[in-house]
Amino acid sequence: MGSSSKTGFLGPGVFRFFLALVVVVHHSFPFRAGTWAVYVFFILSGYWITKMWHSRYRQTRNSYLTFLVSRWWRLAPVFFICIGLGFWSAALLHDRIGLALLGNPVWWLCQIPIAGSSDGGRILAPSWSLDVEMQFYLVAPLAVYLLSKAPSKTRWPIVAVLLVLLGLLVGLGFPTEAPYFVVFAGFFITGIVLALGNWVAGRSTIFWAIAALFIGIAVLLAFPETRGGIWVEGNGNSSPDNWGSVWWVIAAALMIPFVSRNVRVRSGRWDRFLGNLAYPVYLFHWIPREWYYHFCETNDHGLIRILLLLGNVVVAIGGATAILVFVDQPLERLRTKWVASRELSAIPLPSTESVASIRVPGRPDA
């Protein structure tokens, strides 16, 4: 999928796993950078979906249907396993809100398509982004087509306009976890534009962008008026102040140069494993996180809380690894075989003279 870089940057799988850990920290520690990580996930999704659409899905029978079924299949197993575990945890913790959802048949029906699943409530707080992700899949082929036809010089201005609009929205108090693709379209389209073009940021550009990211965080932390957007004590899930919300949009945009190069780094087996682990960690971690705060309520000792925090992270990664190995990977192999069976080059050709009139597109190398 595109040219691979031979630079020493960390692999794309390690980077995705790092972003998942940032979300874990966001939900378990005062440093709240999870919104930034989710936005960067959206950029990566736009990039890889564009690459996969061109290299694989477009070469299949009923390509749009194959694409949608495949992408739903990619999300659904981990999604439903974690929902089930979430209800089990809610029952043990006597979570009335979670148990109310359990007995709501309409809510369960809304979970099936994933898109629109968070409108009636969530048993897992991070699942709002999966809702947005599935909405993106519904329009991704059209978005890729339209942007591929647009003049290259207009693509980045489109991205800039959409990101500025998002910054204005969250600056006016729009929820940062609103489950609507159109709100966050700028980040997905950023990924699409990166995939359609050949731009790769230089090392100095990446360095200064990341330096600006750290400087911005430090400045916001230095002032009490803006600190609440970065550092939030306790287990509250309230959105950061408006300054913080705008900052995380800017901070995600500052990662575009790094992403432009990171996605082109060659990925080995370990890197791919960590990349695949990122999704289960992202979704499953909410369950041990709830237990972590439950135990913290009855333990004020600092050392005990540190041990509980470490245990929270270990259980999150361990549970996610079990889900990956025993659920996600076996079903992923089946999904891959199903998509391969629908490739046009895999369709048996009729043994008639009409064969000469059939044009089978060649398979991309990747």
N, C-alpha and C positions, 0 to 999 in steps of 0.2 A: 504494500500500500504506500506508494510514493517512495521517494529516495530516502535512504537511511543515512543519518549523520554518523561520522566516526569520531565525534568529539567526546570529551570526557564527562558530559552532562549525565546526571542520573537518568535511569531509564523511565519510560512512560508508566510502567507498572508500579515502580517504586514511588513515583510522583502521585499516582492515584491513591495508593495506600497511605501516603503521607497526608493527603487531603482528607481521607476518611478519619485518620487519627486526629486531625484538627477539629473535625466535627465531634469526635468523642470528647476531646478536651473542652470544647465549647459547652457541652452538656454536663460536664462533671467538674469544671474548674472555673474560677472567675474570668479567665481570659476568653472572651467571646468572639472568636474569629470564624465561627462555623458558617455564617452567611457568606463570607468571602470564599470559603472552600466550595460551597455549593455553587456559587456563581462560576467559579473556575471549572467545576464539573460540567456545567452547562456548555462552556466553551469547548471542552474536550468532546462532549457528546456531538456537538455540531460538526466538529472535524471528522471524527471517526465514522459517524453515520454517512457523511458525504462520501468518504472513501469507500465504505462498504457498499453503498448504493451503486456507485460506478463500477466497482470491481466485481461485485457478486450479484446483488439483488436485481439489477437491471438486466442481467443475463438469464433470468428465470421465467418460467411460465407464470402468467398472471402476476407480474412482478410486484405490483402494489400490494396485492393480497398476501403474497409470499412474504413480503417485507413486514407487513403488519403482524401476521401470525408469528413470524420468527422473533420480532422484537418483543411482542407480548410474552412469548414463551421464555425469552431471555430474562424478563423481570419477574414473571408470575411465581415460579417455584419458591424462591427465597422470600418473596413478598408474602405468600400465604403461610409458609412455615413460620415466619416471624410474627404474623398476626395471631396464629394459633398459640405460639409461645407467649405472646403478649397478653392474651386473655387468661391463660393459665397463671401468669404472674399477677395479673390484676385480681384474680380470685383469691390468691394467697395473701395479697396485700389489702384486700377488702376495698378495692378501688370501685366506688359506686358508678363513676362515669364510664369506666371501661366495661363494667358488667351490664350497664344499661345498653351499650352498643351491642353486646353479645346477644341480647334478646330482641334486636330490631331487624326483622327480615329485609326491610327496605335497604338498610345500611349494608347488609351482606350482598344484596344484588348489585349495589353500587360498587362493591369492591372488585367484582369480576372483571370489568373492562380496564381497571386501574385508572384510566382517565376519568376524572370526576369522582374518584374514590374518597377524597378528603373533604368533600362539601358537607357531609353530614356528621363530621367528627372523625377523630383519629385515635386509634389505640397505640400507634407508634408515631410520635411527633415528627420524625424525619420523613415520613411517607408522603408529605405534601409535594416534595420534589419529584417523587416517582410519578405522581399525578401529572405534574407539569411535563415530565419527560415523555410520558405516553401521549400527551397532547401534541408534543413536538413530532413524534413519530407519525401522527395522523397527517401532518402537513409537510413533513420533511422532503419527500420526493418533489412536491410542487415547489417548495422553497429553493431546493437545489437547482431545479430546472430554471426557474426565473432568474436566479442570481447568476447562473452560468451564461444566460443570454444577455444579462446586463453588461454594459461596458465596464471593463475592469476599473477604470478611474472613478466610477460612481459607487463601487461596492463599499469602500471604507467610509465615505461620507454617509452612506446609509447606516452603517454600524454606529458612527459617531452620533447621528441624530437619535437613534433608538436608545443608546446608552445615556445621552443627555436627558431624554424624556423619562427614563427610569429614575435617574438621579433627581429630577424635579418631583416625580411622584412620591418617592420615599421621603424626600425632603419636606413634602407637604403632609406627611404622616401616613402614606399608604402602607399597608402591612407588608413587611419584607418576606412573609411566608404565604402570600396570597397564591392559591394554586391555579394560576392562569398563565398559560403559555405566552399570550400576547404581551403580558407585562415584562417578561424576561426574554423576549424574542431577540433582543440585541446581542445577548451573550451567545445564543445558539447560532445566530447569523454570523457572529465573529468567527466561530469555528468553521462554518461553511466557507466563508471568504478565505480563511487560511488554507483550507483544503483545495479550493479552486485555483488559488494563486501559487506563486513560487517564492513568495517573500519569506525569508528567514532572517530574523534580527541578528545583528552583529553582537559580539561579546560585550562590547562597551555599552551598547544600547540596553542589553539585558542587565548589566551591572548597575547602570544608573537607574533603571526602572525599579529594580529590587531595593536599591539604596533609598529611593524615594518612598517605597513601601514602608521600610523600617523607620525612616525619619518621620513619616506621617503618623505612624502608630505611636512613636515616642512623644511627639508633640501633643497628640490628643490625650495621652496618658498624663502629661505634665500639668494639664489644667483641669480643675474640678468641674468646670462647666461642660467639658467634652469627655471626661474620663468615663462616664456612664455608657458611652457607646462602645467601649473596649473592655472595660473591667466591671463585671457585675457579680456581686456576692450572692451566695445562696442558690436555691434550686428553682427560682422563679423563671418562667418562660416568657416573660414580657419582652417586647421588642426594645432594642436600644433607642436612645433618643434620636431625633432627626439628623443631627450632625453625624452620629455614628452610622446611621443607615446610608447616608450619602457617601461617607468615607469608604464603606465596604464596596460600593459600586466602583468608586475610583480605584480602590486597591485591587479589585479583580481586573480592571482594565490595565493596570500596571503589570499584570502577569502575562499579557498578550505576547510581548517579545520573548519571554522565557518559553511559553507554550509553543510558539512558532518553531523553536529549535528542539524542544523536548520530544515532541511527537514524531520527530524524524530520527530519534536515536534507536539503534537496533535493540531489540528486546530478546533476552535469553530466557531460559526456562524459569529461573528464579524470579526474574522480573515479571514474567507473565503470571506466575503463581500469585505474587503480591498484588498485581493488577486485578486479577480475578477475585482475590480475597477482599478487596476494597469494598465491593458492594455488600456482601454479608456483614462486614464490620459496620458499615454505615447504617444498616437497618437494624441489625440485632443488638447493637450496643445500648439501645434505649432500655432494654429489659434489665441488664445488670445495673444500669444507671439508676433506675427506680429503686432498686434494693440498696444501692450505695447511699442515696439520700435518706432512705428509710432507716438505715442503721446509724447514719450521722445524727439523726434527730435525738437519739438516745445516748450518744457518745460525744462528749465535748472535748475529750483529751486530744491534743494535737497529733501525737504520734499514732493514736488509733485511727484518726481520720486519714492520715497519710497512708497507713496500711490498707484502709478500706478503699482509698482512691486507687492504689496500685492493684488491689484485688479486683476492683471494678474493670480496670483496663485489661488485666490478664484474662478474666472471664469473658470479656467482650471479644477478645481476639481468639481465645480458645473455642468458645461457642461458635463464632463465625467460621473458624477453620473446620469444625465438625460439619456445619451446614454445607460448606463448600465441597468437602470431600465426599460426604454421603448423600447429599441431595443435589447440589448445583452441578457438579461435574458430570455425574452419570446422565442427568437430563440434558446437560449441554451437549454431550456427545450425540444423543439422539436428535437434538435440534439441528446440529451441524449436518448429520446424515440426511435429515429430512430436506434441508435447504439444498444440499448437493443433489438429491434425487430430482429436484425441480429445475436444475440447470438445463438450459436448452441443449447444451452439448451432450447431456445424458439421456435425451429422448431418443429411443430407437427410430432410425429412419425407415420409411416404408420401402419395400423392395419393388418399386415400380419406377417407370421412367420419370415420374414427377420429382424424383430425388434431385435431378439436375436443377430444378427450379427453386429448391429450398436453400435459403441462406442461413447457416447457423453461425451466429457471432462467435468469434474466438474468445477463449477464456483469458482473462488477464493473468499476468504472471503471479500476482499476489492473491 
